[in-house]
Amino acid sequence: MACGCDSHYIFHPALKYMNKVISGFLFFAIAATMHADDKKAPFKLSVVPTASGTNQGVISVAKKEPQVFYVVLTNISDQPQPTWETWNSWGFWTISFDLTMPNGKHFLITKNRREGFTVNFPSMFFVAPGEHQVYPIHLDAEWDNRPAFAENGETRVILKAIYEVSPTKESAKYGVWTGRIESTGYELILNHW
């Protein structure tokens, strides 16, 4: 039965239900976006190769005495940020790498899990706004899941550095940021011997 107006379209039960669903979805989408912004990492991560030519940087991997390269953690926030020092168990495994070979195979390179800590307590390095924490890296036998090569040489790779801090009661107590960030993928020459 028509009432002579268009108001019955607004109050149709199916439309009321759809309106509630869409409103609920928008609320959670906006809330999730706001939450994600609150959790924005205060850091940026980059890689400084051992050597750099006009086209590509160079890093190395070897069981013994590879050349050093660097991972640089930059504080992009306006507050000092505590980071775990790497001599203790909280900071030892915070840096890892995703290395992609020319055939597309990925290697997740991490510090070995065989490390024992005779003295272990949470200690921090505070990174001032706009400043850096620099990690010297030697991809030697202390790193697991390095690619194996049949002979000495060089291989073009893509390397991403990963900085990941797991939540612990100590990170909460000392206000250490927890989460994961990655650098961009760097096209590098990997020397191996």
Contacts in CASP RR format, 6 or more apart in sequence:
PFRMAT RR
TARGET T0000
AUTHOR 0000-0000-0000
METHOD contacts of the structure
MODEL  1
MACGCDSHYIFHPALKYMNKVISGFLFFAIAATMHADDKKAPFKLSVVPT
ASGTNQGVISVAKKEPQVFYVVLTNISDQPQPTWETWNSWGFWTISFDLT
MPNGKHFLITKNRREGFTVNFPSMFFVAPGEHQVYPIHLDAEWDNRPAFA
ENGETRVILKAIYEVSPTKESAKYGVWTGRIESTGYELILNHW
2 8 0 8 1.000
9 15 0 8 1.000
41 177 0 8 1.000
41 179 0 8 1.000
41 181 0 8 1.000
42 75 0 8 1.000
42 76 0 8 1.000
42 77 0 8 1.000
42 79 0 8 1.000
42 81 0 8 1.000
42 177 0 8 1.000
43 73 0 8 1.000
43 74 0 8 1.000
43 75 0 8 1.000
43 76 0 8 1.000
43 77 0 8 1.000
43 81 0 8 1.000
43 127 0 8 1.000
43 163 0 8 1.000
43 177 0 8 1.000
43 181 0 8 1.000
44 73 0 8 1.000
44 74 0 8 1.000
44 76 0 8 1.000
44 181 0 8 1.000
45 71 0 8 1.000
45 72 0 8 1.000
45 73 0 8 1.000
45 74 0 8 1.000
45 161 0 8 1.000
45 162 0 8 1.000
45 163 0 8 1.000
45 181 0 8 1.000
45 182 0 8 1.000
45 183 0 8 1.000
46 71 0 8 1.000
46 72 0 8 1.000
46 74 0 8 1.000
46 161 0 8 1.000
46 183 0 8 1.000
46 184 0 8 1.000
47 69 0 8 1.000
47 70 0 8 1.000
47 71 0 8 1.000
47 72 0 8 1.000
47 159 0 8 1.000
47 161 0 8 1.000
47 183 0 8 1.000
47 186 0 8 1.000
48 69 0 8 1.000
48 70 0 8 1.000
48 71 0 8 1.000
48 72 0 8 1.000
49 57 0 8 1.000
49 58 0 8 1.000
49 59 0 8 1.000
49 69 0 8 1.000
49 186 0 8 1.000
49 188 0 8 1.000
50 57 0 8 1.000
50 58 0 8 1.000
50 59 0 8 1.000
50 60 0 8 1.000
50 67 0 8 1.000
50 68 0 8 1.000
50 69 0 8 1.000
51 57 0 8 1.000
51 58 0 8 1.000
51 67 0 8 1.000
52 58 0 8 1.000
56 156 0 8 1.000
56 187 0 8 1.000
56 188 0 8 1.000
56 189 0 8 1.000
57 186 0 8 1.000
57 188 0 8 1.000
57 189 0 8 1.000
58 67 0 8 1.000
58 154 0 8 1.000
58 188 0 8 1.000
58 189 0 8 1.000
58 190 0 8 1.000
58 191 0 8 1.000
59 66 0 8 1.000
59 67 0 8 1.000
59 69 0 8 1.000
59 139 0 8 1.000
59 159 0 8 1.000
59 188 0 8 1.000
59 189 0 8 1.000
59 190 0 8 1.000
59 191 0 8 1.000
60 66 0 8 1.000
60 67 0 8 1.000
60 69 0 8 1.000
60 139 0 8 1.000
60 190 0 8 1.000
60 191 0 8 1.000
60 192 0 8 1.000
60 193 0 8 1.000
61 139 0 8 1.000
61 140 0 8 1.000
61 146 0 8 1.000
61 147 0 8 1.000
61 190 0 8 1.000
61 191 0 8 1.000
61 192 0 8 1.000
62 139 0 8 1.000
62 140 0 8 1.000
62 192 0 8 1.000
62 193 0 8 1.000
63 140 0 8 1.000
63 141 0 8 1.000
64 140 0 8 1.000
64 141 0 8 1.000
65 138 0 8 1.000
65 140 0 8 1.000
66 138 0 8 1.000
66 139 0 8 1.000
66 140 0 8 1.000
67 138 0 8 1.000
67 191 0 8 1.000
68 136 0 8 1.000
68 137 0 8 1.000
68 138 0 8 1.000
69 136 0 8 1.000
69 137 0 8 1.000
70 134 0 8 1.000
70 135 0 8 1.000
70 136 0 8 1.000
70 137 0 8 1.000
71 95 0 8 1.000
71 134 0 8 1.000
71 135 0 8 1.000
71 137 0 8 1.000
71 161 0 8 1.000
71 163 0 8 1.000
71 183 0 8 1.000
72 132 0 8 1.000
72 133 0 8 1.000
72 134 0 8 1.000
72 135 0 8 1.000
73 83 0 8 1.000
73 127 0 8 1.000
73 132 0 8 1.000
73 133 0 8 1.000
73 134 0 8 1.000
73 135 0 8 1.000
73 163 0 8 1.000
74 127 0 8 1.000
74 130 0 8 1.000
74 131 0 8 1.000
74 132 0 8 1.000
75 81 0 8 1.000
75 127 0 8 1.000
75 128 0 8 1.000
75 129 0 8 1.000
75 130 0 8 1.000
75 131 0 8 1.000
75 132 0 8 1.000
76 130 0 8 1.000
77 129 0 8 1.000
78 129 0 8 1.000
79 129 0 8 1.000
80 126 0 8 1.000
80 127 0 8 1.000
80 128 0 8 1.000
80 129 0 8 1.000
81 126 0 8 1.000
81 127 0 8 1.000
81 177 0 8 1.000
82 124 0 8 1.000
82 125 0 8 1.000
82 126 0 8 1.000
82 127 0 8 1.000
82 174 0 8 1.000
82 175 0 8 1.000
82 176 0 8 1.000
82 177 0 8 1.000
83 91 0 8 1.000
83 94 0 8 1.000
83 124 0 8 1.000
83 125 0 8 1.000
83 126 0 8 1.000
83 127 0 8 1.000
83 133 0 8 1.000
83 165 0 8 1.000
83 176 0 8 1.000
83 177 0 8 1.000
84 90 0 8 1.000
84 91 0 8 1.000
84 94 0 8 1.000
84 122 0 8 1.000
84 123 0 8 1.000
84 124 0 8 1.000
84 125 0 8 1.000
84 165 0 8 1.000
84 176 0 8 1.000
85 91 0 8 1.000
85 123 0 8 1.000
85 124 0 8 1.000
85 125 0 8 1.000
86 92 0 8 1.000
86 94 0 8 1.000
86 95 0 8 1.000
86 135 0 8 1.000
87 123 0 8 1.000
88 117 0 8 1.000
88 120 0 8 1.000
88 121 0 8 1.000
88 122 0 8 1.000
88 123 0 8 1.000
89 115 0 8 1.000
89 117 0 8 1.000
89 120 0 8 1.000
90 122 0 8 1.000
90 165 0 8 1.000
90 168 0 8 1.000
90 170 0 8 1.000
90 171 0 8 1.000
90 176 0 8 1.000
91 165 0 8 1.000
92 111 0 8 1.000
92 115 0 8 1.000
92 117 0 8 1.000
93 110 0 8 1.000
93 111 0 8 1.000
93 113 0 8 1.000
94 163 0 8 1.000
94 164 0 8 1.000
94 165 0 8 1.000
95 111 0 8 1.000
95 135 0 8 1.000
95 137 0 8 1.000
95 161 0 8 1.000
95 162 0 8 1.000
95 163 0 8 1.000
96 108 0 8 1.000
96 109 0 8 1.000
96 110 0 8 1.000
96 111 0 8 1.000
96 161 0 8 1.000
96 162 0 8 1.000
96 164 0 8 1.000
97 107 0 8 1.000
97 108 0 8 1.000
97 109 0 8 1.000
97 110 0 8 1.000
97 139 0 8 1.000
97 159 0 8 1.000
97 160 0 8 1.000
97 161 0 8 1.000
97 162 0 8 1.000
98 106 0 8 1.000
98 107 0 8 1.000
98 108 0 8 1.000
98 109 0 8 1.000
98 159 0 8 1.000
98 160 0 8 1.000
98 162 0 8 1.000
98 182 0 8 1.000
99 106 0 8 1.000
99 107 0 8 1.000
99 109 0 8 1.000
99 147 0 8 1.000
99 157 0 8 1.000
99 158 0 8 1.000
99 159 0 8 1.000
99 160 0 8 1.000
99 190 0 8 1.000
100 106 0 8 1.000
100 107 0 8 1.000
100 157 0 8 1.000
100 158 0 8 1.000
100 159 0 8 1.000
101 107 0 8 1.000
101 147 0 8 1.000
101 155 0 8 1.000
101 157 0 8 1.000
102 155 0 8 1.000
102 156 0 8 1.000
102 157 0 8 1.000
107 145 0 8 1.000
107 146 0 8 1.000
107 147 0 8 1.000
108 145 0 8 1.000
109 139 0 8 1.000
109 143 0 8 1.000
109 144 0 8 1.000
109 145 0 8 1.000
109 146 0 8 1.000
110 143 0 8 1.000
110 144 0 8 1.000
110 145 0 8 1.000
111 142 0 8 1.000
111 143 0 8 1.000
111 144 0 8 1.000
112 141 0 8 1.000
112 142 0 8 1.000
112 143 0 8 1.000
112 144 0 8 1.000
113 144 0 8 1.000
122 170 0 8 1.000
122 174 0 8 1.000
124 174 0 8 1.000
124 176 0 8 1.000
125 133 0 8 1.000
127 133 0 8 1.000
139 146 0 8 1.000
147 192 0 8 1.000
149 155 0 8 1.000
149 192 0 8 1.000
152 192 0 8 1.000
152 193 0 8 1.000
153 191 0 8 1.000
153 192 0 8 1.000
153 193 0 8 1.000
154 189 0 8 1.000
154 190 0 8 1.000
154 191 0 8 1.000
154 192 0 8 1.000
155 189 0 8 1.000
155 190 0 8 1.000
155 192 0 8 1.000
156 187 0 8 1.000
156 188 0 8 1.000
156 189 0 8 1.000
156 190 0 8 1.000
157 187 0 8 1.000
157 188 0 8 1.000
157 189 0 8 1.000
157 190 0 8 1.000
158 185 0 8 1.000
158 186 0 8 1.000
158 187 0 8 1.000
158 188 0 8 1.000
159 185 0 8 1.000
159 186 0 8 1.000
159 188 0 8 1.000
159 190 0 8 1.000
160 182 0 8 1.000
160 183 0 8 1.000
160 184 0 8 1.000
160 185 0 8 1.000
160 186 0 8 1.000
161 182 0 8 1.000
161 183 0 8 1.000
162 180 0 8 1.000
162 181 0 8 1.000
162 182 0 8 1.000
162 183 0 8 1.000
163 180 0 8 1.000
163 181 0 8 1.000
163 182 0 8 1.000
164 179 0 8 1.000
164 180 0 8 1.000
164 181 0 8 1.000
165 171 0 8 1.000
165 176 0 8 1.000
165 177 0 8 1.000
165 178 0 8 1.000
165 179 0 8 1.000
165 180 0 8 1.000
166 178 0 8 1.000
166 179 0 8 1.000
167 178 0 8 1.000
167 179 0 8 1.000
168 178 0 8 1.000
170 176 0 8 1.000
171 177 0 8 1.000
171 178 0 8 1.000
END
